[in-house]
Amino acid sequence: AGITAGIDLALAMVESDYGPAVARRVARWMVVFLQRPGGQAQVSVWAESALPVTGGLRAIVDAVITDPGADHSIASMATRAAVS
């Protein structure tokens, strides 16, 4: 938890300063997750795809990747993204 938490923090700082594309390249180069999903899957979905940067859409993508079997109806996604 200690060292990997530091790596996670460093990647978050890279993403904040240089954007998600650069952070993904760094994560691939380091062979680590850009962001660790709760289930600790063996394949990083984050490093393989371009993620939205905006808060609402990012929250929806995070929720779907973290728990694909959950309720992802239009109504629940609108609530999560704080839109009507």
PyMOL Python script that loads the backbone (N, CA, C, O; Angstrom):
from pymol import cmd

cmd.read_pdbstr("""\
ATOM      1  N   ALA A   1       0.824  -1.199   0.000  1.00  0.00           N
ATOM      2  CA  ALA A   1       0.000   0.000   0.000  1.00  0.00           C
ATOM      3  C   ALA A   1       0.860   1.252   0.000  1.00  0.00           C
ATOM      4  O   ALA A   1       0.492   2.229  -0.652  1.00  0.00           O
ATOM      5  N   GLY A   2       1.962   1.269   0.684  1.00  0.00           N
ATOM      6  CA  GLY A   2       2.779   2.475   0.790  1.00  0.00           C
ATOM      7  C   GLY A   2       3.401   2.916  -0.522  1.00  0.00           C
ATOM      8  O   GLY A   2       3.190   4.045  -0.964  1.00  0.00           O
ATOM      9  N   ILE A   3       4.152   2.046  -1.136  1.00  0.00           N
ATOM     10  CA  ILE A   3       4.831   2.409  -2.384  1.00  0.00           C
ATOM     11  C   ILE A   3       3.826   2.593  -3.512  1.00  0.00           C
ATOM     12  O   ILE A   3       3.923   3.549  -4.281  1.00  0.00           O
ATOM     13  N   THR A   4       2.862   1.681  -3.615  1.00  0.00           N
ATOM     14  CA  THR A   4       1.893   1.813  -4.699  1.00  0.00           C
ATOM     15  C   THR A   4       1.015   3.044  -4.519  1.00  0.00           C
ATOM     16  O   THR A   4       0.572   3.638  -5.501  1.00  0.00           O
ATOM     17  N   ALA A   5       0.761   3.431  -3.275  1.00  0.00           N
ATOM     18  CA  ALA A   5       0.000   4.669  -3.048  1.00  0.00           C
ATOM     19  C   ALA A   5       0.790   5.865  -3.563  1.00  0.00           C
ATOM     20  O   ALA A   5       0.215   6.800  -4.120  1.00  0.00           O
ATOM     21  N   GLY A   6       2.097   5.837  -3.381  1.00  0.00           N
ATOM     22  CA  GLY A   6       2.943   6.907  -3.902  1.00  0.00           C
ATOM     23  C   GLY A   6       2.948   6.945  -5.422  1.00  0.00           C
ATOM     24  O   GLY A   6       2.936   8.018  -6.025  1.00  0.00           O
ATOM     25  N   ILE A   7       2.966   5.766  -6.037  1.00  0.00           N
ATOM     26  CA  ILE A   7       2.903   5.697  -7.499  1.00  0.00           C
ATOM     27  C   ILE A   7       1.564   6.236  -7.988  1.00  0.00           C
ATOM     28  O   ILE A   7       1.508   6.995  -8.955  1.00  0.00           O
ATOM     29  N   ASP A   8       0.477   5.835  -7.307  1.00  0.00           N
ATOM     30  CA  ASP A   8      -0.855   6.336  -7.673  1.00  0.00           C
ATOM     31  C   ASP A   8      -0.911   7.853  -7.567  1.00  0.00           C
ATOM     32  O   ASP A   8      -1.464   8.520  -8.441  1.00  0.00           O
ATOM     33  N   LEU A   9      -0.340   8.397  -6.501  1.00  0.00           N
ATOM     34  CA  LEU A   9      -0.325   9.850  -6.315  1.00  0.00           C
ATOM     35  C   LEU A   9       0.481  10.524  -7.420  1.00  0.00           C
ATOM     36  O   LEU A   9       0.053  11.538  -7.971  1.00  0.00           O
ATOM     37  N   ALA A  10       1.635   9.969  -7.742  1.00  0.00           N
ATOM     38  CA  ALA A  10       2.463  10.554  -8.798  1.00  0.00           C
ATOM     39  C   ALA A  10       1.731  10.549 -10.137  1.00  0.00           C
ATOM     40  O   ALA A  10       1.794  11.529 -10.879  1.00  0.00           O
ATOM     41  N   LEU A  11       1.037   9.456 -10.453  1.00  0.00           N
ATOM     42  CA  LEU A  11       0.279   9.398 -11.704  1.00  0.00           C
ATOM     43  C   LEU A  11      -0.870  10.396 -11.704  1.00  0.00           C
ATOM     44  O   LEU A  11      -1.172  10.995 -12.736  1.00  0.00           O
ATOM     45  N   ALA A  12      -1.510  10.578 -10.557  1.00  0.00           N
ATOM     46  CA  ALA A  12      -2.585  11.577 -10.467  1.00  0.00           C
ATOM     47  C   ALA A  12      -2.030  12.977 -10.695  1.00  0.00           C
ATOM     48  O   ALA A  12      -2.684  13.808 -11.324  1.00  0.00           O
ATOM     49  N   MET A  13      -0.831  13.245 -10.189  1.00  0.00           N
ATOM     50  CA  MET A  13      -0.207  14.556 -10.393  1.00  0.00           C
ATOM     51  C   MET A  13       0.174  14.751 -11.862  1.00  0.00           C
ATOM     52  O   MET A  13      -0.011  15.836 -12.413  1.00  0.00           O
ATOM     53  N   VAL A  14       0.699  13.712 -12.490  1.00  0.00           N
ATOM     54  CA  VAL A  14       1.025  13.791 -13.918  1.00  0.00           C
ATOM     55  C   VAL A  14      -0.242  14.061 -14.717  1.00  0.00           C
ATOM     56  O   VAL A  14      -0.237  14.893 -15.625  1.00  0.00           O
ATOM     57  N   GLU A  15      -1.343  13.354 -14.383  1.00  0.00           N
ATOM     58  CA  GLU A  15      -2.605  13.561 -15.087  1.00  0.00           C
ATOM     59  C   GLU A  15      -3.107  14.983 -14.887  1.00  0.00           C
ATOM     60  O   GLU A  15      -3.599  15.607 -15.827  1.00  0.00           O
ATOM     61  N   SER A  16      -2.987  15.495 -13.678  1.00  0.00           N
ATOM     62  CA  SER A  16      -3.447  16.856 -13.389  1.00  0.00           C
ATOM     63  C   SER A  16      -2.634  17.898 -14.156  1.00  0.00           C
ATOM     64  O   SER A  16      -3.192  18.864 -14.677  1.00  0.00           O
ATOM     65  N   ASP A  17      -1.323  17.703 -14.223  1.00  0.00           N
ATOM     66  CA  ASP A  17      -0.442  18.684 -14.865  1.00  0.00           C
ATOM     67  C   ASP A  17      -0.381  18.547 -16.389  1.00  0.00           C
ATOM     68  O   ASP A  17      -0.317  19.550 -17.100  1.00  0.00           O
ATOM     69  N   TYR A  18      -0.399  17.312 -16.889  1.00  0.00           N
ATOM     70  CA  TYR A  18      -0.143  17.089 -18.311  1.00  0.00           C
ATOM     71  C   TYR A  18      -1.286  16.420 -19.064  1.00  0.00           C
ATOM     72  O   TYR A  18      -1.231  16.295 -20.287  1.00  0.00           O
ATOM     73  N   GLY A  19      -2.321  15.990 -18.344  1.00  0.00           N
ATOM     74  CA  GLY A  19      -3.477  15.388 -18.987  1.00  0.00           C
ATOM     75  C   GLY A  19      -3.465  13.873 -18.943  1.00  0.00           C
ATOM     76  O   GLY A  19      -2.437  13.255 -18.667  1.00  0.00           O
ATOM     77  N   PRO A  20      -4.632  13.275 -19.222  1.00  0.00           N
ATOM     78  CA  PRO A  20      -4.763  11.823 -19.114  1.00  0.00           C
ATOM     79  C   PRO A  20      -3.952  11.031 -20.141  1.00  0.00           C
ATOM     80  O   PRO A  20      -3.525   9.913 -19.852  1.00  0.00           O
ATOM     81  N   ALA A  21      -3.733  11.585 -21.325  1.00  0.00           N
ATOM     82  CA  ALA A  21      -2.968  10.849 -22.344  1.00  0.00           C
ATOM     83  C   ALA A  21      -1.528  10.632 -21.890  1.00  0.00           C
ATOM     84  O   ALA A  21      -0.987   9.537 -22.041  1.00  0.00           O
ATOM     85  N   VAL A  22      -0.915  11.660 -21.340  1.00  0.00           N
ATOM     86  CA  VAL A  22       0.466  11.533 -20.853  1.00  0.00           C
ATOM     87  C   VAL A  22       0.510  10.585 -19.656  1.00  0.00           C
ATOM     88  O   VAL A  22       1.417   9.761 -19.546  1.00  0.00           O
ATOM     89  N   ALA A  23      -0.471  10.702 -18.764  1.00  0.00           N
ATOM     90  CA  ALA A  23      -0.505   9.821 -17.593  1.00  0.00           C
ATOM     91  C   ALA A  23      -0.645   8.359 -18.013  1.00  0.00           C
ATOM     92  O   ALA A  23      -0.031   7.480 -17.408  1.00  0.00           O
ATOM     93  N   ARG A  24      -1.457   8.088 -19.054  1.00  0.00           N
ATOM     94  CA  ARG A  24      -1.589   6.716 -19.558  1.00  0.00           C
ATOM     95  C   ARG A  24      -0.267   6.203 -20.112  1.00  0.00           C
ATOM     96  O   ARG A  24       0.107   5.054 -19.879  1.00  0.00           O
ATOM     97  N   ARG A  25       0.441   7.062 -20.850  1.00  0.00           N
ATOM     98  CA  ARG A  25       1.742   6.641 -21.394  1.00  0.00           C
ATOM     99  C   ARG A  25       2.714   6.324 -20.269  1.00  0.00           C
ATOM    100  O   ARG A  25       3.438   5.330 -20.332  1.00  0.00           O
ATOM    101  N   VAL A  26       2.733   7.163 -19.242  1.00  0.00           N
ATOM    102  CA  VAL A  26       3.620   6.919 -18.101  1.00  0.00           C
ATOM    103  C   VAL A  26       3.222   5.618 -17.400  1.00  0.00           C
ATOM    104  O   VAL A  26       4.089   4.820 -17.042  1.00  0.00           O
ATOM    105  N   ALA A  27       1.914   5.398 -17.202  1.00  0.00           N
ATOM    106  CA  ALA A  27       1.450   4.171 -16.545  1.00  0.00           C
ATOM    107  C   ALA A  27       1.851   2.937 -17.351  1.00  0.00           C
ATOM    108  O   ALA A  27       2.275   1.933 -16.779  1.00  0.00           O
ATOM    109  N   ARG A  28       1.719   3.009 -18.674  1.00  0.00           N
ATOM    110  CA  ARG A  28       2.135   1.874 -19.519  1.00  0.00           C
ATOM    111  C   ARG A  28       3.637   1.656 -19.414  1.00  0.00           C
ATOM    112  O   ARG A  28       4.103   0.521 -19.317  1.00  0.00           O
ATOM    113  N   TRP A  29       4.381   2.736 -19.434  1.00  0.00           N
ATOM    114  CA  TRP A  29       5.837   2.639 -19.349  1.00  0.00           C
ATOM    115  C   TRP A  29       6.238   2.005 -18.019  1.00  0.00           C
ATOM    116  O   TRP A  29       7.174   1.207 -17.962  1.00  0.00           O
ATOM    117  N   MET A  30       5.528   2.362 -16.958  1.00  0.00           N
ATOM    118  CA  MET A  30       5.828   1.812 -15.634  1.00  0.00           C
ATOM    119  C   MET A  30       5.182   0.442 -15.423  1.00  0.00           C
ATOM    120  O   MET A  30       5.473  -0.235 -14.436  1.00  0.00           O
ATOM    121  N   VAL A  31       4.304   0.030 -16.348  1.00  0.00           N
ATOM    122  CA  VAL A  31       3.558  -1.221 -16.271  1.00  0.00           C
ATOM    123  C   VAL A  31       2.730  -1.272 -14.984  1.00  0.00           C
ATOM    124  O   VAL A  31       2.784  -2.241 -14.227  1.00  0.00           O
ATOM    125  N   VAL A  32       1.965  -0.201 -14.761  1.00  0.00           N
ATOM    126  CA  VAL A  32       1.050  -0.139 -13.620  1.00  0.00           C
ATOM    127  C   VAL A  32      -0.284   0.409 -14.096  1.00  0.00           C
ATOM    128  O   VAL A  32      -0.393   0.904 -15.218  1.00  0.00           O
ATOM    129  N   PHE A  33      -1.297   0.323 -13.247  1.00  0.00           N
ATOM    130  CA  PHE A  33      -2.593   0.908 -13.532  1.00  0.00           C
ATOM    131  C   PHE A  33      -2.501   2.417 -13.465  1.00  0.00           C
ATOM    132  O   PHE A  33      -1.769   2.960 -12.637  1.00  0.00           O
ATOM    133  N   LEU A  34      -3.245   3.111 -14.337  1.00  0.00           N
ATOM    134  CA  LEU A  34      -3.367   4.559 -14.191  1.00  0.00           C
ATOM    135  C   LEU A  34      -4.181   4.854 -12.945  1.00  0.00           C
ATOM    136  O   LEU A  34      -3.810   5.717 -12.150  1.00  0.00           O
ATOM    137  N   GLN A  35      -5.273   4.154 -12.771  1.00  0.00           N
ATOM    138  CA  GLN A  35      -6.073   4.216 -11.548  1.00  0.00           C
ATOM    139  C   GLN A  35      -6.491   2.795 -11.244  1.00  0.00           C
ATOM    140  O   GLN A  35      -6.962   2.086 -12.133  1.00  0.00           O
ATOM    141  N   ARG A  36      -6.329   2.369 -10.016  1.00  0.00           N
ATOM    142  CA  ARG A  36      -6.658   0.995  -9.664  1.00  0.00           C
ATOM    143  C   ARG A  36      -8.156   0.813  -9.491  1.00  0.00           C
ATOM    144  O   ARG A  36      -8.773   1.485  -8.664  1.00  0.00           O
ATOM    145  N   PRO A  37      -8.751  -0.099 -10.271  1.00  0.00           N
ATOM    146  CA  PRO A  37     -10.158  -0.398 -10.042  1.00  0.00           C
ATOM    147  C   PRO A  37     -10.309  -1.209  -8.759  1.00  0.00           C
ATOM    148  O   PRO A  37      -9.361  -1.861  -8.322  1.00  0.00           O
ATOM    149  N   GLY A  38     -11.471  -1.172  -8.167  1.00  0.00           N
ATOM    150  CA  GLY A  38     -11.698  -1.861  -6.903  1.00  0.00           C
ATOM    151  C   GLY A  38     -11.402  -3.343  -6.938  1.00  0.00           C
ATOM    152  O   GLY A  38     -10.898  -3.891  -5.957  1.00  0.00           O
ATOM    153  N   GLY A  39     -11.705  -4.014  -8.052  1.00  0.00           N
ATOM    154  CA  GLY A  39     -11.506  -5.456  -8.145  1.00  0.00           C
ATOM    155  C   GLY A  39     -10.084  -5.875  -8.463  1.00  0.00           C
ATOM    156  O   GLY A  39      -9.796  -7.071  -8.494  1.00  0.00           O
ATOM    157  N   GLN A  40      -9.190  -4.936  -8.700  1.00  0.00           N
ATOM    158  CA  GLN A  40      -7.797  -5.226  -9.043  1.00  0.00           C
ATOM    159  C   GLN A  40      -7.697  -6.197 -10.222  1.00  0.00           C
ATOM    160  O   GLN A  40      -7.008  -7.213 -10.130  1.00  0.00           O
ATOM    161  N   ALA A  41      -8.371  -5.896 -11.312  1.00  0.00           N
ATOM    162  CA  ALA A  41      -8.326  -6.747 -12.498  1.00  0.00           C
ATOM    163  C   ALA A  41      -6.901  -6.861 -13.025  1.00  0.00           C
ATOM    164  O   ALA A  41      -6.076  -5.976 -12.799  1.00  0.00           O
ATOM    165  N   GLN A  42      -6.613  -7.958 -13.730  1.00  0.00           N
ATOM    166  CA  GLN A  42      -5.273  -8.172 -14.264  1.00  0.00           C
ATOM    167  C   GLN A  42      -4.977  -7.271 -15.458  1.00  0.00           C
ATOM    168  O   GLN A  42      -3.813  -6.999 -15.752  1.00  0.00           O
ATOM    169  N   VAL A  43      -6.002  -6.813 -16.139  1.00  0.00           N
ATOM    170  CA  VAL A  43      -5.828  -5.933 -17.286  1.00  0.00           C
ATOM    171  C   VAL A  43      -6.341  -4.556 -16.916  1.00  0.00           C
ATOM    172  O   VAL A  43      -7.460  -4.419 -16.422  1.00  0.00           O
ATOM    173  N   SER A  44      -5.544  -3.548 -17.148  1.00  0.00           N
ATOM    174  CA  SER A  44      -5.952  -2.189 -16.820  1.00  0.00           C
ATOM    175  C   SER A  44      -6.799  -1.596 -17.934  1.00  0.00           C
ATOM    176  O   SER A  44      -6.294  -1.298 -19.017  1.00  0.00           O
ATOM    177  N   VAL A  45      -8.076  -1.429 -17.668  1.00  0.00           N
ATOM    178  CA  VAL A  45      -8.967  -0.776 -18.624  1.00  0.00           C
ATOM    179  C   VAL A  45      -8.532   0.667 -18.807  1.00  0.00           C
ATOM    180  O   VAL A  45      -8.647   1.213 -19.904  1.00  0.00           O
ATOM    181  N   TRP A  46      -8.037   1.287 -17.754  1.00  0.00           N
ATOM    182  CA  TRP A  46      -7.656   2.702 -17.782  1.00  0.00           C
ATOM    183  C   TRP A  46      -6.511   2.958 -18.752  1.00  0.00           C
ATOM    184  O   TRP A  46      -6.520   3.956 -19.473  1.00  0.00           O
ATOM    185  N   ALA A  47      -5.537   2.076 -18.773  1.00  0.00           N
ATOM    186  CA  ALA A  47      -4.368   2.304 -19.619  1.00  0.00           C
ATOM    187  C   ALA A  47      -4.654   2.033 -21.090  1.00  0.00           C
ATOM    188  O   ALA A  47      -3.870   2.430 -21.953  1.00  0.00           O
ATOM    189  N   GLU A  48      -5.755   1.368 -21.388  1.00  0.00           N
ATOM    190  CA  GLU A  48      -6.063   1.002 -22.758  1.00  0.00           C
ATOM    191  C   GLU A  48      -6.998   1.965 -23.474  1.00  0.00           C
ATOM    192  O   GLU A  48      -7.158   1.862 -24.690  1.00  0.00           O
ATOM    193  N   SER A  49      -7.615   2.889 -22.768  1.00  0.00           N
ATOM    194  CA  SER A  49      -8.617   3.733 -23.413  1.00  0.00           C
ATOM    195  C   SER A  49      -8.455   5.191 -23.012  1.00  0.00           C
ATOM    196  O   SER A  49      -7.889   5.509 -21.965  1.00  0.00           O
ATOM    197  N   ALA A  50      -8.958   6.060 -23.858  1.00  0.00           N
ATOM    198  CA  ALA A  50      -8.972   7.487 -23.539  1.00  0.00           C
ATOM    199  C   ALA A  50     -10.187   7.754 -22.658  1.00  0.00           C
ATOM    200  O   ALA A  50     -11.312   7.409 -23.021  1.00  0.00           O
ATOM    201  N   LEU A  51      -9.960   8.360 -21.518  1.00  0.00           N
ATOM    202  CA  LEU A  51     -11.043   8.636 -20.581  1.00  0.00           C
ATOM    203  C   LEU A  51     -11.451  10.094 -20.651  1.00  0.00           C
ATOM    204  O   LEU A  51     -10.620  10.966 -20.902  1.00  0.00           O
ATOM    205  N   PRO A  52     -12.724  10.356 -20.432  1.00  0.00           N
ATOM    206  CA  PRO A  52     -13.159  11.756 -20.402  1.00  0.00           C
ATOM    207  C   PRO A  52     -12.543  12.471 -19.207  1.00  0.00           C
ATOM    208  O   PRO A  52     -12.312  11.871 -18.158  1.00  0.00           O
ATOM    209  N   VAL A  53     -12.287  13.739 -19.380  1.00  0.00           N
ATOM    210  CA  VAL A  53     -11.667  14.524 -18.319  1.00  0.00           C
ATOM    211  C   VAL A  53     -12.717  15.206 -17.460  1.00  0.00           C
ATOM    212  O   VAL A  53     -12.479  15.449 -16.277  1.00  0.00           O
ATOM    213  N   THR A  54     -13.871  15.518 -18.028  1.00  0.00           N
ATOM    214  CA  THR A  54     -14.895  16.252 -17.293  1.00  0.00           C
ATOM    215  C   THR A  54     -15.466  15.414 -16.160  1.00  0.00           C
ATOM    216  O   THR A  54     -15.543  14.189 -16.256  1.00  0.00           O
ATOM    217  N   GLY A  55     -15.862  16.080 -15.096  1.00  0.00           N
ATOM    218  CA  GLY A  55     -16.314  15.411 -13.886  1.00  0.00           C
ATOM    219  C   GLY A  55     -17.506  14.503 -14.058  1.00  0.00           C
ATOM    220  O   GLY A  55     -17.446  13.342 -13.652  1.00  0.00           O
ATOM    221  N   GLY A  56     -18.601  14.988 -14.649  1.00  0.00           N
ATOM    222  CA  GLY A  56     -19.810  14.188 -14.761  1.00  0.00           C
ATOM    223  C   GLY A  56     -19.631  12.950 -15.601  1.00  0.00           C
ATOM    224  O   GLY A  56     -19.996  11.852 -15.181  1.00  0.00           O
ATOM    225  N   LEU A  57     -19.076  13.112 -16.782  1.00  0.00           N
ATOM    226  CA  LEU A  57     -18.866  11.970 -17.666  1.00  0.00           C
ATOM    227  C   LEU A  57     -17.813  11.027 -17.097  1.00  0.00           C
ATOM    228  O   LEU A  57     -17.933   9.808 -17.222  1.00  0.00           O
ATOM    229  N   ARG A  58     -16.794  11.584 -16.479  1.00  0.00           N
ATOM    230  CA  ARG A  58     -15.755  10.753 -15.859  1.00  0.00           C
ATOM    231  C   ARG A  58     -16.356   9.904 -14.740  1.00  0.00           C
ATOM    232  O   ARG A  58     -15.998   8.737 -14.588  1.00  0.00           O
ATOM    233  N   ALA A  59     -17.271  10.487 -13.954  1.00  0.00           N
ATOM    234  CA  ALA A  59     -17.923   9.749 -12.867  1.00  0.00           C
ATOM    235  C   ALA A  59     -18.716   8.566 -13.411  1.00  0.00           C
ATOM    236  O   ALA A  59     -18.725   7.490 -12.813  1.00  0.00           O
ATOM    237  N   ILE A  60     -19.381   8.765 -14.545  1.00  0.00           N
ATOM    238  CA  ILE A  60     -20.157   7.676 -15.151  1.00  0.00           C
ATOM    239  C   ILE A  60     -19.227   6.566 -15.633  1.00  0.00           C
ATOM    240  O   ILE A  60     -19.473   5.392 -15.357  1.00  0.00           O
ATOM    241  N   VAL A  61     -18.172   6.923 -16.343  1.00  0.00           N
ATOM    242  CA  VAL A  61     -17.232   5.918 -16.851  1.00  0.00           C
ATOM    243  C   VAL A  61     -16.598   5.156 -15.692  1.00  0.00           C
ATOM    244  O   VAL A  61     -16.481   3.932 -15.743  1.00  0.00           O
ATOM    245  N   ASP A  62     -16.187   5.878 -14.646  1.00  0.00           N
ATOM    246  CA  ASP A  62     -15.608   5.225 -13.466  1.00  0.00           C
ATOM    247  C   ASP A  62     -16.583   4.209 -12.874  1.00  0.00           C
ATOM    248  O   ASP A  62     -16.192   3.092 -12.537  1.00  0.00           O
ATOM    249  N   ALA A  63     -17.854   4.598 -12.749  1.00  0.00           N
ATOM    250  CA  ALA A  63     -18.864   3.716 -12.160  1.00  0.00           C
ATOM    251  C   ALA A  63     -19.081   2.470 -13.010  1.00  0.00           C
ATOM    252  O   ALA A  63     -19.185   1.368 -12.472  1.00  0.00           O
ATOM    253  N   VAL A  64     -19.149   2.629 -14.322  1.00  0.00           N
ATOM    254  CA  VAL A  64     -19.390   1.482 -15.208  1.00  0.00           C
ATOM    255  C   VAL A  64     -18.202   0.530 -15.187  1.00  0.00           C
ATOM    256  O   VAL A  64     -18.391  -0.686 -15.144  1.00  0.00           O
ATOM    257  N   ILE A  65     -16.992   1.056 -15.215  1.00  0.00           N
ATOM    258  CA  ILE A  65     -15.805   0.200 -15.201  1.00  0.00           C
ATOM    259  C   ILE A  65     -15.654  -0.491 -13.856  1.00  0.00           C
ATOM    260  O   ILE A  65     -15.294  -1.667 -13.803  1.00  0.00           O
ATOM    261  N   THR A  66     -15.923   0.220 -12.772  1.00  0.00           N
ATOM    262  CA  THR A  66     -15.781  -0.350 -11.438  1.00  0.00           C
ATOM    263  C   THR A  66     -16.818  -1.437 -11.166  1.00  0.00           C
ATOM    264  O   THR A  66     -16.494  -2.465 -10.571  1.00  0.00           O
ATOM    265  N   ASP A  67     -18.057  -1.217 -11.594  1.00  0.00           N
ATOM    266  CA  ASP A  67     -19.131  -2.184 -11.333  1.00  0.00           C
ATOM    267  C   ASP A  67     -20.029  -2.318 -12.560  1.00  0.00           C
ATOM    268  O   ASP A  67     -21.108  -1.725 -12.605  1.00  0.00           O
ATOM    269  N   PRO A  68     -19.592  -3.095 -13.560  1.00  0.00           N
ATOM    270  CA  PRO A  68     -20.355  -3.203 -14.802  1.00  0.00           C
ATOM    271  C   PRO A  68     -21.759  -3.775 -14.619  1.00  0.00           C
ATOM    272  O   PRO A  68     -22.634  -3.524 -15.448  1.00  0.00           O
ATOM    273  N   GLY A  69     -21.988  -4.529 -13.567  1.00  0.00           N
ATOM    274  CA  GLY A  69     -23.284  -5.149 -13.357  1.00  0.00           C
ATOM    275  C   GLY A  69     -24.289  -4.279 -12.628  1.00  0.00           C
ATOM    276  O   GLY A  69     -25.438  -4.685 -12.450  1.00  0.00           O
ATOM    277  N   ALA A  70     -23.890  -3.108 -12.207  1.00  0.00           N
ATOM    278  CA  ALA A  70     -24.780  -2.216 -11.454  1.00  0.00           C
ATOM    279  C   ALA A  70     -25.827  -1.592 -12.372  1.00  0.00           C
ATOM    280  O   ALA A  70     -25.799  -1.782 -13.588  1.00  0.00           O
ATOM    281  N   ASP A  71     -26.746  -0.848 -11.771  1.00  0.00           N
ATOM    282  CA  ASP A  71     -27.785  -0.147 -12.525  1.00  0.00           C
ATOM    283  C   ASP A  71     -27.152   1.028 -13.269  1.00  0.00           C
ATOM    284  O   ASP A  71     -26.752   2.016 -12.653  1.00  0.00           O
ATOM    285  N   HIS A  72     -27.066   0.917 -14.580  1.00  0.00           N
ATOM    286  CA  HIS A  72     -26.515   1.999 -15.396  1.00  0.00           C
ATOM    287  C   HIS A  72     -27.574   2.503 -16.372  1.00  0.00           C
ATOM    288  O   HIS A  72     -27.299   2.760 -17.545  1.00  0.00           O
ATOM    289  N   SER A  73     -28.780   2.635 -15.854  1.00  0.00           N
ATOM    290  CA  SER A  73     -29.871   3.172 -16.671  1.00  0.00           C
ATOM    291  C   SER A  73     -29.610   4.651 -16.951  1.00  0.00           C
ATOM    292  O   SER A  73     -28.769   5.277 -16.305  1.00  0.00           O
ATOM    293  N   ILE A  74     -30.329   5.190 -17.906  1.00  0.00           N
ATOM    294  CA  ILE A  74     -30.194   6.614 -18.233  1.00  0.00           C
ATOM    295  C   ILE A  74     -30.447   7.461 -16.990  1.00  0.00           C
ATOM    296  O   ILE A  74     -29.718   8.417 -16.727  1.00  0.00           O
ATOM    297  N   ALA A  75     -31.478   7.112 -16.231  1.00  0.00           N
ATOM    298  CA  ALA A  75     -31.819   7.888 -15.033  1.00  0.00           C
ATOM    299  C   ALA A  75     -30.699   7.848 -13.996  1.00  0.00           C
ATOM    300  O   ALA A  75     -30.361   8.879 -13.415  1.00  0.00           O
ATOM    301  N   SER A  76     -30.118   6.667 -13.758  1.00  0.00           N
ATOM    302  CA  SER A  76     -29.055   6.578 -12.752  1.00  0.00           C
ATOM    303  C   SER A  76     -27.786   7.285 -13.218  1.00  0.00           C
ATOM    304  O   SER A  76     -27.087   7.896 -12.410  1.00  0.00           O
ATOM    305  N   MET A  77     -27.482   7.208 -14.514  1.00  0.00           N
ATOM    306  CA  MET A  77     -26.298   7.908 -15.022  1.00  0.00           C
ATOM    307  C   MET A  77     -26.500   9.417 -14.983  1.00  0.00           C
ATOM    308  O   MET A  77     -25.563  10.161 -14.692  1.00  0.00           O
ATOM    309  N   ALA A  78     -27.712   9.874 -15.274  1.00  0.00           N
ATOM    310  CA  ALA A  78     -27.995  11.311 -15.201  1.00  0.00           C
ATOM    311  C   ALA A  78     -27.834  11.813 -13.777  1.00  0.00           C
ATOM    312  O   ALA A  78     -27.292  12.895 -13.553  1.00  0.00           O
ATOM    313  N   THR A  79     -28.302  11.034 -12.817  1.00  0.00           N
ATOM    314  CA  THR A  79     -28.137  11.411 -11.409  1.00  0.00           C
ATOM    315  C   THR A  79     -26.662  11.471 -11.045  1.00  0.00           C
ATOM    316  O   THR A  79     -26.219  12.420 -10.398  1.00  0.00           O
ATOM    317  N   ARG A  80     -25.900  10.463 -11.456  1.00  0.00           N
ATOM    318  CA  ARG A  80     -24.467  10.421 -11.137  1.00  0.00           C
ATOM    319  C   ARG A  80     -23.728  11.614 -11.752  1.00  0.00           C
ATOM    320  O   ARG A  80     -22.812  12.163 -11.139  1.00  0.00           O
ATOM    321  N   ALA A  81     -24.124  12.009 -12.955  1.00  0.00           N
ATOM    322  CA  ALA A  81     -23.464  13.120 -13.647  1.00  0.00           C
ATOM    323  C   ALA A  81     -24.046  14.480 -13.266  1.00  0.00           C
ATOM    324  O   ALA A  81     -23.576  15.518 -13.733  1.00  0.00           O
ATOM    325  N   ALA A  82     -25.068  14.465 -12.418  1.00  0.00           N
ATOM    326  CA  ALA A  82     -25.724  15.702 -11.959  1.00  0.00           C
ATOM    327  C   ALA A  82     -26.329  16.485 -13.123  1.00  0.00           C
ATOM    328  O   ALA A  82     -26.205  17.708 -13.202  1.00  0.00           O
ATOM    329  N   VAL A  83     -26.989  15.748 -14.026  1.00  0.00           N
ATOM    330  CA  VAL A  83     -27.711  16.378 -15.136  1.00  0.00           C
ATOM    331  C   VAL A  83     -29.131  15.826 -15.164  1.00  0.00           C
ATOM    332  O   VAL A  83     -29.423  14.814 -14.528  1.00  0.00           O
ATOM    333  N   SER A  84     -30.007  16.494 -15.903  1.00  0.00           N
ATOM    334  CA  SER A  84     -31.394  16.010 -15.964  1.00  0.00           C
ATOM    335  C   SER A  84     -31.682  15.349 -17.296  1.00  0.00           C
ATOM    336  O   SER A  84     -32.799  14.883 -17.525  1.00  0.00           O
TER     337      SER A  84
END
""", "prot")
cmd.dss("prot")
cmd.show_as("cartoon", "prot")
cmd.util.cbc("prot")
cmd.orient("prot")
